[in-house]
Structure formats: structure tokens, C-alpha cells
Amino acid sequence: MSIPSDAMTAVPELVAECPQCLKPLPLCVCDSVTPIKSRVALLILQHPQEQDRALGTARLTAAHFANATLRVGLSWPSLAKALGQPVADPARWAVLYLGSVRAADLDAEGEIVALTRKGEVAENQRGILRGIEGVVLLDGTWSQAKALWWRNPWMLKCQRVILNPARPSRYGHLRREPRRDGLSTIEAAGMILAGLQQHADIATTLNTTFERMLARFREVQATMPELAPKPATKDRRRSRGRKH
């Protein structure tokens, strides 16, 4: 991990936190979360060292869906164990993992791109994506996401996908991304779940929540800087597959 201390995300211990998102209450926007119906299930695997309470979005993302599961850890023996279910077919799930592959370099079309085991664009994109029943998102820095990917070999049985966003992350200068396709967990979830289900309102709702969270962060940063310390930007490389 590239951040040597918790200085960038620590908050005073005396400040109460939200039991759902675990953010200090002045940073919490859970009261404005709008429930979303989603046919596609969501599993967020968070690296245990990814503890950005101020700007993290994993718990906020999961709060939107009744069929979302959030797990913190490094490895699970199977998809079913990660989900806490007796049975789960990884062949019906997609895992969002960017790695070194860029959609732009592949001349890929569409916002969601299914890959082969060799990291090439798979044939029959529509057919593959139409059959996806659940999505795995990896929450952490680029190196943390890589660790999750390699420590959970069952992910190789899932359909690997990457994203091809039209715009960079809404984090902006708050968290600089080395690549255009490096999105927050909540943005990645919105894009992939909306795309798989052809339901643009999912992305709209999640992005609205994210923008509200960022606005609250900026407000608190200006009035209560001790609760929203300046986030790290140098070497804080994100992955949402998130990123990820």
C-alpha cells in the first residue's frame, strides 16, 4: 500500500459515526440513499487495508441494493463462501478487474467489455453480458485489487469485464486517477449494473449519491477540516476491478 500511515483518513475518535457507512456523521449521506431494484446481484470485496472512511464508497454503494453483499478480507475459498450462500455458479458472474488492460487499447466498443482469459475482447459480447447474474467489484488501490484478484483463483471461473467510461471519475482533484477508466466503486457499480440491465436510472441514482457525498466532503473540509483531512493524491492509485 502506498500510504504509510492513516493520517489521510483518520478522524477524531470522539466524533460519532454512521453505523451503516461508518463515516463520521458530518460526512454521512445515508439519509438520502434511494433504494434501487436490480436483477443483477452485487458482491463488493474490500481489501482490509482499504479504510478510507472519508472518501470511500463501498458501503454507500451496497446500501442502495437489497441484493448487495460487502465482504472485507483477502481471500475466500469460493464465490459461494464470499456470498455467504450454499451454492453460487461463478460462470454466471462477472468480475470487474482492469489490471493492465485498457479498453481504448483494444478498440473496444461499449461501456462494458467482456474479455477472454488472454485479456482480449471476447466474441458475442451481447450474449455474454446478457447472461450475467451477478457482479464482483474489488475495492481498494490498484495493488490491493491485484492482491484480491490473485488470492481468489475462483475469479478465473467468472467472466472478466472492464469498463470503457466516457468521462473520468467524479473524484476530480480529490483523488487523482492515473487512468481514465479508474472509477470509484459507486461509479463502477452504477455503470456496470445499468449497462447489464439497460436501466440508466441505476447509474443516475448512484452518481447523484456520489456527487452528494463529494459535496458534503467539500463542505465539511472547509468548515471542519479535522473531519475531512486533505486526501492523498500522490501514488494513491485506484482500481475498481475499481475499481477494480
C-alpha positions in Angstrom: 0.0 0.0 0.0 1.4 3.4 -0.9 0.1 5.4 2.1 2.5 4.8 5.0 0.1 6.0 7.7 -3.6 6.6 8.5 -3.1 10.4 8.6 -5.1 11.0 5.5 -8.2 9.2 6.6 -8.1 9.3 10.4 -10.8 11.3 12.2 -11.2 12.2 15.8 -12.4 9.2 17.9 -14.9 11.3 19.8 -17.0 12.0 16.7 -19.9 9.6 16.3 -20.0 7.6 13.1 -22.9 6.2 11.0 -23.4 2.5 11.7 -24.1 1.9 8.0 -21.4 3.7 6.0 -19.0 4.1 9.0 -18.3 7.7 8.1 -18.3 10.4 10.7 -21.8 11.7 10.9 -21.0 15.1 9.4 -19.9 13.2 6.3 -22.8 10.8 6.1 -25.4 11.0 3.3 -27.2 7.7 4.1 -30.4 9.5 4.8 -30.6 10.4 1.1 -29.9 6.9 -0.2 -32.6 5.8 -2.6 -33.3 2.1 -2.8 -32.8 0.6 -6.3 -34.2 -2.6 -7.8 -31.6 -4.6 -9.6 -31.9 -8.0 -11.2 -28.1 -8.4 -11.2 -26.6 -9.1 -7.7 -23.6 -7.2 -6.4 -20.6 -8.5 -4.4 -18.1 -6.0 -3.2 -14.8 -7.4 -1.9 -12.9 -4.8 0.1 -9.2 -5.2 0.8 -8.8 -4.9 4.7 -6.3 -2.1 4.3 -8.8 0.0 2.2 -10.1 2.0 5.1 -10.7 5.4 3.6 -13.6 6.5 5.7 -13.8 10.0 4.3 -13.9 9.3 0.5 -14.6 5.5 0.3 -17.9 4.5 -1.4 -18.1 0.7 -1.0 -20.6 0.7 1.9 -22.6 3.6 0.4 -22.9 1.5 -2.8 -24.0 -1.6 -1.1 -26.7 0.4 0.9 -28.5 1.0 -2.4 -29.3 -2.6 -3.1 -31.1 -5.4 -1.2 -29.1 -8.0 -3.2 -25.7 -6.4 -2.5 -23.1 -8.1 -0.3 -20.0 -6.4 1.2 -17.1 -8.5 2.5 -13.8 -7.3 3.9 -10.8 -9.6 3.7 -8.1 -11.0 1.4 -9.4 -14.4 0.2 -12.4 -16.7 0.2 -12.4 -20.4 -0.9 -15.2 -19.8 -3.4 -17.8 -17.4 -4.7 -20.5 -19.1 -2.6 -18.4 -18.6 0.6 -17.8 -14.9 -0.3 -21.6 -14.5 -0.7 -22.4 -16.5 2.4 -24.6 -18.8 0.3 -24.6 -22.6 0.0 -24.3 -22.5 -3.8 -23.2 -20.0 -6.4 -22.2 -20.5 -10.0 -19.2 -18.3 -10.9 -19.8 -18.9 -14.6 -22.9 -16.7 -14.2 -21.0 -13.9 -12.6 -18.7 -11.2 -13.9 -15.7 -9.8 -12.1 -14.6 -6.2 -12.8 -10.8 -6.2 -12.9 -8.9 -3.7 -15.0 -5.3 -4.9 -14.5 -3.1 -3.7 -17.3 -5.8 -3.9 -19.9 -7.3 -0.7 -21.3 -10.5 -0.7 -23.4 -9.0 2.1 -25.5 -6.1 0.0 -26.5 -8.4 -2.8 -27.5 -10.5 -0.6 -29.8 -13.4 -1.9 -27.8 -17.0 -0.7 -28.2 -19.5 -0.2 -25.5 -19.1 0.8 -21.9 -18.7 -2.7 -20.6 -16.3 -5.1 -22.4 -16.1 -8.8 -21.8 -12.6 -10.3 -22.0 -11.1 -13.7 -22.7 -8.7 -15.4 -20.4 -5.9 -13.9 -22.6 -7.2 -10.4 -22.0 -8.6 -10.0 -25.5 -12.1 -8.8 -26.5 -14.4 -11.8 -26.4 -16.7 -12.6 -29.2 -20.5 -12.4 -28.8 -20.4 -9.5 -26.3 -24.1 -9.1 -26.1 -24.7 -12.8 -25.5 -22.1 -12.9 -22.7 -23.3 -9.8 -20.9 -26.9 -10.8 -21.2 -26.3 -14.0 -19.2 -24.6 -12.2 -16.2 -26.5 -12.7 -12.9 -24.0 -11.0 -10.6 -21.0 -8.7 -10.5 -17.9 -8.8 -8.3 -16.2 -5.4 -7.6 -12.8 -5.2 -6.0 -12.5 -2.2 -3.6 -9.0 -0.9 -3.0 -5.9 0.6 -4.6 -4.5 -0.8 -7.8 -2.1 -3.0 -5.8 -4.8 -4.1 -3.4 -7.2 -5.1 -6.2 -4.4 -7.1 -7.8 -3.8 -8.9 -4.5 -7.5 -9.7 -4.3 -7.5 -11.0 -7.9 -4.6 -13.3 -7.4 -5.6 -14.6 -4.0 -9.0 -15.7 -5.2 -8.5 -18.1 -8.0 -12.2 -18.8 -8.3 -12.5 -15.4 -10.0 -10.9 -17.1 -13.1 -14.2 -19.0 -13.4 -16.1 -15.7 -13.6 -16.4 -13.6 -16.8 -13.8 -10.9 -16.6 -15.0 -7.5 -17.7 -13.5 -4.0 -17.9 -15.2 -0.6 -18.3 -14.9 2.0 -21.0 -16.2 5.2 -19.4 -16.9 8.3 -21.5 -15.7 10.5 -18.7 -13.1 10.3 -15.8 -14.1 9.8 -12.2 -16.1 12.5 -10.4 -13.5 12.4 -7.7 -11.6 15.1 -9.7 -8.7 16.6 -7.8 -9.9 15.0 -4.5 -8.4 11.7 -5.7 -6.3 11.7 -8.8 -6.6 8.6 -11.1 -3.7 7.5 -13.3 -6.2 6.2 -15.9 -9.4 7.4 -17.3 -11.1 4.1 -16.5 -10.2 4.2 -12.8 -13.6 4.9 -11.2 -14.9 4.9 -7.7 -16.7 1.8 -6.6 -20.0 3.6 -6.7 -19.4 4.9 -10.2 -18.3 1.5 -11.4 -21.3 -0.2 -9.9 -23.6 2.3 -11.5 -22.1 1.9 -14.9 -22.0 -1.9 -15.0 -25.3 -2.6 -13.3 -27.1 0.0 -15.5 -25.4 -1.3 -18.7 -26.1 -5.0 -18.0 -29.8 -4.3 -17.3 -30.3 -1.4 -19.8 -31.6 0.7 -16.9 -29.9 4.1 -17.0 -31.7 5.2 -13.8 -29.4 2.9 -11.8 -26.3 4.9 -12.8 -28.1 8.2 -12.4 -29.1 7.4 -8.8 -25.7 6.1 -7.8 -23.9 9.1 -9.4 -26.3 11.5 -7.7 -25.5 9.9 -4.3 -21.8 10.1 -5.1 -22.0 13.8 -6.1 -23.9 14.5 -2.9 -21.2 12.7 -0.9 -18.4 14.7 -2.6 -20.3 18.0 -2.0 -20.7 17.1 1.7 -17.0 16.3 1.9 -16.0 19.6 0.4 -18.4 21.4 2.8 -17.0 19.7 5.8 -13.5 20.1 4.6 -14.0 23.8 4.5 -15.7 24.1 7.9 -14.4 21.2 9.9 -11.0 20.2 8.3 -10.2 17.8 11.1 -13.1 15.6 10.0 -12.2 15.7 6.3 -8.4 15.9 6.0 -6.9 16.6 2.6 -6.9 13.2 0.8 -3.8 11.7 -0.6 -3.2 12.1 -4.3 0.4 11.1 -4.9 0.7 7.3 -5.5 -2.8 6.7 -4.4 -3.7 4.7 -7.4 -7.2 3.4 -7.5 -8.6 0.3 -9.1 -12.3 -0.8 -9.4 -11.7 -4.1 -10.9 -12.5 -0.3 -9.5 -12.4 0.0 -9.5 -11.1 -2.6 -9.7 
